[in-house]
Amino acid sequence: MVSFDFFLDAYGAKYPKATGCLDKDREDLLAFKTKNCCSRQTILTMVFRLCLSAQKKWRRLDGSKRLAELIQGIKFVDGVREEQKAA
């Protein structure tokens, strides 16, 4: 844990008691413990909750109303529809 050691080195002189406590409890702090995480239902629930949380920070694509045109193969240059030239 390079980041953890870096933190201890950076703040050890200023906060010796706090960093000592963190160093003493390193294994417990960095352990990943979950109960009943192995069923399909619990994993789907965790992924769903993660998506709900991430959704709050998502933003709509610019020009989302024109996605259908883009799928049809119409080209855009700098957000402006490029007109086909007659042959």
C-alpha positions as CSV (number, residue, x, y, z in Angstrom):
1,M,0.0,0.0,0.0
2,V,2.1,2.8,-1.3
3,S,-0.5,5.5,-0.8
4,F,-1.1,4.4,2.8
5,D,2.6,4.5,3.6
6,F,3.0,7.9,1.9
7,F,0.2,9.3,4.0
8,L,1.8,7.9,7.2
9,D,5.2,9.5,6.2
10,A,3.6,12.8,5.2
11,Y,1.6,13.3,8.4
12,G,3.5,11.2,10.9
13,A,5.5,14.0,12.3
14,K,2.6,16.4,12.7
15,Y,0.0,13.8,14.0
16,P,2.0,11.0,15.6
17,K,-0.9,9.6,17.6
18,A,-3.4,9.5,14.7
19,T,-0.9,8.0,12.3
20,G,0.2,5.4,14.9
21,C,-3.4,4.4,15.4
22,L,-3.9,4.1,11.6
23,D,-0.7,2.0,11.3
24,K,-1.7,-0.2,14.1
25,D,-5.1,-0.9,12.6
26,R,-3.9,-1.1,9.0
27,E,-5.1,-4.7,8.3
28,D,-8.6,-4.0,9.6
29,L,-8.9,-0.7,7.7
30,L,-7.8,-2.1,4.4
31,A,-9.8,-5.4,4.6
32,F,-12.8,-5.7,2.3
33,K,-15.5,-7.5,4.3
34,T,-19.0,-8.2,3.2
35,K,-21.7,-10.6,4.3
36,N,-23.7,-12.7,1.8
37,C,-22.1,-11.1,-1.2
38,C,-22.0,-14.3,-3.3
39,S,-25.5,-14.6,-4.5
40,R,-26.7,-13.3,-7.9
41,Q,-29.4,-11.2,-6.3
42,T,-27.0,-9.3,-3.9
43,I,-24.5,-8.6,-6.7
44,L,-27.3,-7.2,-8.9
45,T,-28.5,-5.1,-6.1
46,M,-25.1,-3.7,-5.4
47,V,-24.6,-2.9,-9.1
48,F,-28.0,-1.3,-9.3
49,R,-27.3,0.9,-6.3
50,L,-23.9,1.9,-7.7
51,C,-25.6,2.9,-11.0
52,L,-28.2,5.0,-9.1
53,S,-25.4,6.8,-7.3
54,A,-23.4,7.4,-10.5
55,Q,-26.4,8.6,-12.3
56,K,-26.6,11.7,-10.2
57,K,-23.3,12.9,-11.7
58,W,-24.0,12.0,-15.3
59,R,-25.0,14.6,-17.8
60,R,-27.0,14.3,-21.1
61,L,-25.0,14.0,-24.3
62,D,-24.9,17.2,-26.3
63,G,-27.1,16.9,-29.4
64,S,-28.9,13.8,-28.1
65,K,-31.9,14.6,-30.3
66,R,-29.7,14.0,-33.3
67,L,-28.5,10.5,-32.4
68,A,-31.0,8.9,-34.9
69,E,-29.4,10.9,-37.7
70,L,-25.9,9.9,-36.6
71,I,-27.0,6.2,-36.6
72,Q,-28.3,6.6,-40.1
73,G,-24.8,7.6,-41.2
74,I,-25.3,11.4,-41.6
75,K,-22.1,13.1,-40.9
76,F,-21.6,16.2,-38.7
77,V,-18.7,18.6,-38.5
78,D,-18.4,20.6,-35.3
79,G,-22.0,19.8,-34.5
80,V,-23.3,21.0,-37.8
81,R,-24.9,18.6,-40.3
82,E,-22.7,18.2,-43.3
83,E,-24.8,18.4,-46.5
84,Q,-24.1,15.9,-49.3
85,K,-22.9,17.5,-52.5
86,A,-24.8,16.7,-55.7
87,A,-22.7,14.7,-58.2
